[in-house]
Amino acid sequence: MTIQDYINEKMPKTLRVQSEDEGMLFGLPHPFNAPCADGMFMEMFYWDTYFTNRGHIATGNIAQAKNNVDNLIYLARRFGFVLNASRREFLNNSQPPFLSQAVREVYEVTGDRDWLRGAYEAIEIEYKFWMENRTDESGLARYDAVMPLPDWQINRGADMLVERLGYTPDCDRETIARGLFSVGESGWDITPRFTYRTYDYLAVDLNSLVFSIESNMAYFAEVLGLSDDAGVWSARAALRAERCRGLLQAENGVFYDYDTKEGRINPLAHVGSLYPLYFGMATEREAECAVKEILPRLQTEWGIITAEKSDERGSFQWGHPNGWPPLQVIAVYGLLRYGYREEALCIADGFLRVIEKAFEETGHVWEKYNLVEGNSNAAAEYETPTMLGWSWGAYVEFKKLLGRD
């Protein structure tokens, strides 16, 4: 079996239909892609869907890309935000807010203004959630979880985080559970960026994402003839960029996470610092600084590592030596946006090669990879699943980018 045969067999099996609520799962109005073909992760996950959709768009399957976005819109309207996943236990947390970017990428293919008008209203709902529930006095956002939690979630969440960290943090169990759900909201569960204190950090990737909501909404408002709204959204985006430069930017010009408890920037190098490039928040000079400071600390011959080595206590799958498909996409297209084509193609080529090498060795496409060894021997806090949609999405996008499709 070739890797393309494998994808042709497995990818259709990620498609699910569940129109009604059933047990712990919420119904969705359209067919959706679960992250995996089988095994774990059988519901729809938020940011996984965005990167899977990029694969659909790259291969011309616009109808399913639109189905997926319409399901995210449905969740935003029903619950006031897009849940981490379409499961009851995620009623207290979201995931990285890619909805506006997902809408933009579908709209730019379809040109459907009537559809965009409805999506615009749903994105306003999501934006309100992040502004009212995840923004502090600085005006910047943080990942967190709705508190208080019911006892069953406190106990389950605390036990899970302790098991995944490998030690018990010095705080009460409710705070430990809050740590699990807030790092789950970040998508980087778990990571040396935050350890168990995600809620204390103004995260660079999150604030770049909220900037993208504001800048995308300015674009949508112009398309829809809402010129006054466009001005408001543009001003919000500019103000957020200014605030990020005030708190998240280090002397070397790079954007990092800001630890509000310690009152300082966390200088750990990670791919989150490339989000300002992906969403166009960085200036040309700031992009140059990111390339000079971040790439040498993270890039290998197989792609870009999630975060540099850290002496933080714990085991972190969103750290060294792992490389995750969605973060390769962020790095590659962020670099391309600012003209760093050679660097971008090098990362894309390396990651394609590790996917293909690991497939030859194991017969599978994987959720994540070890980018130091160049194989599927990735550090994990659970059994690494096979054939995630975002792995397929990155694979088909990079093949197309490199002219190998």
N, C-alpha and C positions, 0 to 999 in steps of 0.2 A: 504494500500500500504506500503510495506517495503521500506527502504532507497535504497536497491538494485533495486527494481522495479522502483522507482523514477528515479534512474540513468539510468537504461536501457531505460526508456521512453524519458528522457530529453537529454541525451548526444548525440544521433544521430541527434537531432534537432539543434545542434550547427554547423553541417556540412553545408557549403555553397559552391556554385559554381558560379563564376562570371569571365568569361574569357576575357571580354572586359571592357574598361573604360566606366563608365556610371554615368553622373552627377558628384557628388563630390567623387565618389568611383573609385579606380583604379582596373582594371582587374588583375587577377592572373592566372597563367597557370594550376594550380592544385586545386582540392577541398581543402578547408581550414576549420579550426575550428574557429568560432567566439567565444568570451568569454562566451556569453549567449545563452540560448536556444530560448529566445524570449525577446521582449522589447528593452532595450538599448544594445549598444555595439554589433552591427551586422557585423562590418567589422573585418578583422584580425588585432590583436594587437601583437606587437613584443614580449615583455617578457611574456605576458600571454601564447603565443604559446609555449615557452620553457617549462613551467611548465605543460601545457596540454600534451605536448609530453612525459613527464616523465610518465604520466598516460598511454598513448598509449603503451610505451615500457614495462611498468610493466604488462600490460594485453596482450601483444603479438601482438598488432596492428601496426606492423612496417611499413606497406605500408602507412598508414595515417601519421605516424610520419615523414616519408621521404617526403611525399607530402608537409607537413607543412614547413619543412626545405627548400625544393626546392623553395617554394614561398618566403621565406626570402632571399634566394640567388638571386632570380629574382629581388626583390626590390633593393638589394645591387648593382646589375649590372646595373639596369635601372637608378637609382637615385644617385649612388655613396655612398649610405649609406642605412641602413634599416630604413624606416620611423617608427615613433611612431605607426602608424596604416595605413592601405591602403586607406587613405582619403586625399584629396587635401589640407586640412587645416593643415596637418602635414608635408608639404614640408620643413618646417624650423626646425624640431627637430626629433630626434631619440628616443630611449628608452634604458634601460640598455642592453649593447651589449652581449647577450647570444649566438650569432650565432655560434661562434667557439665551444662552449660547446655542443650546440645542434647537430652540425655536428659530433663531437666526439662520442656522445652517440649513434647516428644512425650508424656510421661507425663501432663501436665496436660490434654491432649486425650483420651487413650485411657483413663486410669485403670487401666491394666493392671499390677497389683502383681507378678504372676509375672514379667513382662518386666522390671520395675524391679529385682527382686531380682537377676537376672542382670547387669543393667547396673551395679548397685551394686558388684558384685565386680570388674567391668572397670575402673570408675573408681578403685577402690582400687589397682589395678595401675598406672594412669597416675599417680596421686598419688605412689606410691612412687618412680616414675622421676624426677619433678621434685624430690622431697625428697632423694633419694640422689645424683642426677647433676647437678642444676642449682641447688643451694642452698649458700650460703657460710656462714662462721662467724656472720654477722649473723642467720641464720635466714631471710633473704630470697632470692628466686630471681633467676637471670639466664639469658638465652638464651646457648647455647653449642653446641658440636659435640663428639661423641665423638672423642677423640684416642687414639693417633695415626691418621692417615689413610693409606690405601695411596698409593703413589707416583702412580698415575694420577689419583687425586682431588686430591692436592696440586697437581699440575701444571695440571689442568683448572680447579680452583677458583681458584688464584692468577691464572691468565690471565684468567679471567672477571671477577674483582673488579677487576683493574687496568684492563681494558677498560671496565667500567661506571663506575669512579671517574674515569677519565681521567688517572690518574697512578699511580706505583708507591710504595706506602707504604714507609717506612724500617724494614723488618723482614724476617725470612727468609720464604721462600715458604710454608713450612708454616703460619706464623702468618697470612700473608695468606689462605691457603685456609681456615684456621679462621675468619677474619673473614667470608668469604663464606658459609660454612655456618651460622654463628651468626646473621648478619643474615637469612639465609633462614629460619631457625627463628623469628625475630621476625615474619615476614610482611612487614616493612617493608624490603624489599630493593630499593634501599638508601636510607638516610635520614641527614640531618644530625644526628639524635639521637645516633647512634653512630659515624658514618663507617665505618671498618673495625674498630673496637674494641668491637663489640657485647658481647663476652664480659666486658668490664670494667665493665659497667653493671648495676645493680639497676634493672630497668625497671618503671615504674609500671603499665603495662598488664598485664605478666606477673604481678606480685604481686597485682593486682586479680583476675586470672583464677584464681590459686591460692586466693585468698580465696573466690572463687565456688565452687571445688571443695569447700572446707571447709564453707561455709555451705549449699550444695546437699546435701552428704552428711549434714549435720545434719537437714535437712528430709526426705531420703529415709529416714534411720534412724527418724525419728518415724513416717513412713508405714508402715514395715515392722515397727514394734513393737520396735525396737532402742533402747530409751531410754538405756541406758548409752552406746552408741556415739554417740547424738545429743549427749550432753553432752561427749564427747571432741571431736567435730568442732566444736561451737560454741566450745569453749575454744581450739581451734587457730585458728579464724577471728578470734576476739577478739585473740589474741596477735599474729597477722599484722598486723591493723589497727594495733595498738599499735606494732609494729616499723616499719611504714610511716610512722607519724607521727613516729617518732624519727629516721629517716634520709631519707625521701623528701619530707617536707613543708617547704616554705620558710616564711619569716616572713609572707608574704602569704596563708598558709593553703592554697596550692595544692600538690598532689602532683606532683613532677617525677621524672626519672630521676636516680639517684645514681651518680657516676663513682668507682668504688672506687680506681682508679689515682691520680686527682687528690685524692681524699678530699673531694669537694664535690658539691653538687647542680648539675646542668646546667639553667640557667634558660630554655632554649629552650622556647617555647610550642608545644605540639602536641596533637593530639586524644587522645593517650594519657592526658592529664591528666583526661579526662572518663570514663575507665573506672571510677574509684571511684564515680561517680554511676550508671553503668549497672548495676553489680553491688551497689549499696547499701552500700558500705563507708564512704562519706562521711557525715559528720554534716550537719545542715541548714546549719550555719554554713560548713562546708567546701564544700558545694555552692554556696552563695552566693558564696564567694570565687572558685570556679572560673568561675562565670558572669561575675563582674565583671572577672576578670583574663584569662581565656582567650578568651572570645567576641570582645571588641573587637579582639584581635590576629589572629583567624583567620577571622571571619565575613565573607562577601561577600553580594551580592544573589543569588548562585547556590548558596549552601550554605556549608560550612565547610572551609577549606583544611587540608591534612594537618599542616603545620608552618609557622611564620612564616619569613620570609627569614632566611638565615644566611650568615655570611662563611666558613663551613667550606669548605675546598677540595674540589672534586668536583662531580659532577652527580648530583642526587638526585631520583628520580621520586617518592619518598615524602617530599615536601617542597613548598615553594612553587613554582608556583601551583596544584598539583594537588589535586583532591578525589576521594577514592575512595569508592565506594558503601558498603562496610562501615563506614567511619568516620562517614558520615552517619547510619547506623542507630544506632551507639553514641551519637553526640551527641544525636540526636532523642529516643531512648527513655531515655537518661540524664537529660536535662532534664525530660522528662515525669514521671519517677519522683519528682522533687523539686518538682513543681508549676510548673515554668517552661514553661507551655503555649504562651504567645505566642512565646517564643524558639524552642521546638521546632518549631512549625508554620511559622515563618518559614524555618527551615533546610530542612524537608521540601518546602515550596512552591518554594523557590529551586532545589533539586536536581531536582525534577520538571521544572521549566521548562528547566533546562539539558539534561536528557536529551531533552526534546521538541524543543528548539531545534536541538540537534546532529543529531537524527534528520531534521529537515526539511532541514538543510544537507547531510547526508552519506548519509542512507538507512540508518544503522546505529545500534545501541546499543553503547556502548563500555565498555571496562574501567575507564577513569578519564577525568576531564574537567579542563579549565583553568577554574578558578572565578574568575579575575580577568577573563579575556576572555569567559567564558560560552560556551565551545565545546569541541570535542574536540581542540584543539591542545595536548595535554598533554605536558609534558616526559617523555621515555621513554628507557629504556636498551635497549629492544628494540622491534620494531614492535608498536604497540598493537593488541591483539586485539579483535575485536568480540564482542558478545553473551555476556558472562560471566554465569554464574548469579547472582552477587551483584548485578549491575546490575539484572537482572530482579527479584530479591528485594526490593531497595530500592524499585524503581518500584512494584511491586504493593502493598507495605506502605504506602508514602506515599500512594498514591491512596486506599487504604482509610481511612487515618488522616484524610485531608482530605475524605472523603466524595465522592470523584470516581470510584469504581470502578463 
